[in-house]
């Protein structure tokens, strides 16, 4: 009985992280623009982004370069930089963050209070309509 609150916290944490980062990441597509045609993109930790890999897609046009990112996870949070290939000047910086601590705490409290509200309701309905006589 004493481990029930701990199990509830673990279950809620897994549910919130899964909903915030796994499900949201699959359905979200991010797009960044760089106003020069010969821009090169660098991701978190100054990782050079290769055009048209499994996660990144780079589209070039006569006046801009666009970076499209699919399926973001926590590992892909950070700063994305567009740099001019010829002069090495940084043209654009984008900060990508999936969620803040406030977002996670809000989801945690909503889940906690919904569980605390529905457990007594279902307990009462089960007790009333189960057909078993309680003393």
N, C-alpha and C positions, 0 to 999 in steps of 0.2 A: 504494500500500500504506500510505503514511503517513496518508492521509485516512480510512482505515477506522475507527479509533477515534473520530474526529470525527463520521463518519456514524452510527456506532452511538449516540453520545451524543445526537445530534439526533433520531434515530428514537425512542429511548427517551423523550426529553422530550416529543415530540409524542404518543406513545402514552399516557404517564402523564397529561398534561394533558387529553387527550381522554377518557380513562376516568374521571378524577376529577371533571371539571367539565361536560363536554358530556353524556355518557351519564347520569351521576348526576343532573344537573340536570333532565333531561327526566322522570325517573321519580320524582322526589321532590316532595312537596307539603307545604308548611309552613303551620302554622296557629297564630295568636296570638290570645289572648283578652284582652279588656278588660272589667272588671267593671261598667261603666256603660252604660246604653242609648244615650246621646248622645255617644259617643266619636268623635273624628276621628283618623285615622291619618296619620302622617308617616313617610316612608321615609328612605333615606340622603340626606345633604345637605339635610335639612329639606324634602324634596320632598313636597308634599301628594298623598295617594293618592286618586284619584277612584274612586268605587264602580263595581265591575263593569267594569273596563277589560279589555284582552286578557290581562293578566298577573295582575291583582289582583281579588279578589272580597271584598266586605264584606257580612257577614250581620248584620242587626240583630235583636235579640230584646228582650223587655220588661225583661231584667235585664243584658244584656251586648252587646258588639259584638265580632265575630270577623273577623279579617283572614286570608284564605287566599291564599297565593302559589303560583303554578304556574311551573315552568320557571325555576329560579334560575340565573343566571350570575354570573361574577365581578363584574359591574357592579352587582349587587343585594346585595352584601355590605354590612353596616353596621348601624346602629342604627335600629330601628323604634319609634316612640313613639306611644302612645295619649294623647290630650289631651282634657280635658273642653271641650266647645264653649262652655259658658256661663261657666265660671270661668277658663279657660285653664290649669288645673292639669294637670301631667303625672301621669297615673294609672299607666301601665305603660311599662317600657322593655324591649325585647328586642334582644339582640345576635345577628345572623345571620352565621355564618362557615361557609364551605363546607369548608375544609380548612386544616390548618396545615402548616408546613414539615416537621415530623416525618412527617406522613402522606405527603407527596410523596417525601421521602427514603426512607421505608420501601418504598414501591412501586418506587422507582428501584433500590434494592439487591436487592429480590426479582427484578425483571426482569433485572438484570445477572447475578446468580448463576444464574438459571435458564438464561440464554443460555450462560454459561460452562460449565455442566454438560452441556447437551444438544448443543452443537456437537461435542465429542469423541465422544460416544456415536453420533451420526448419521454422523460421519466414519468411525468404526470399522465400523459396520454397513454403510455404503456400500462401504467397501473390502473387507469380508469377503464380502458377498453380491452384488457387482456382476457377478461372472463374469469380470472382467478380472484377469489375472495380474499382480501387482505384483512388482517385483524388489527 
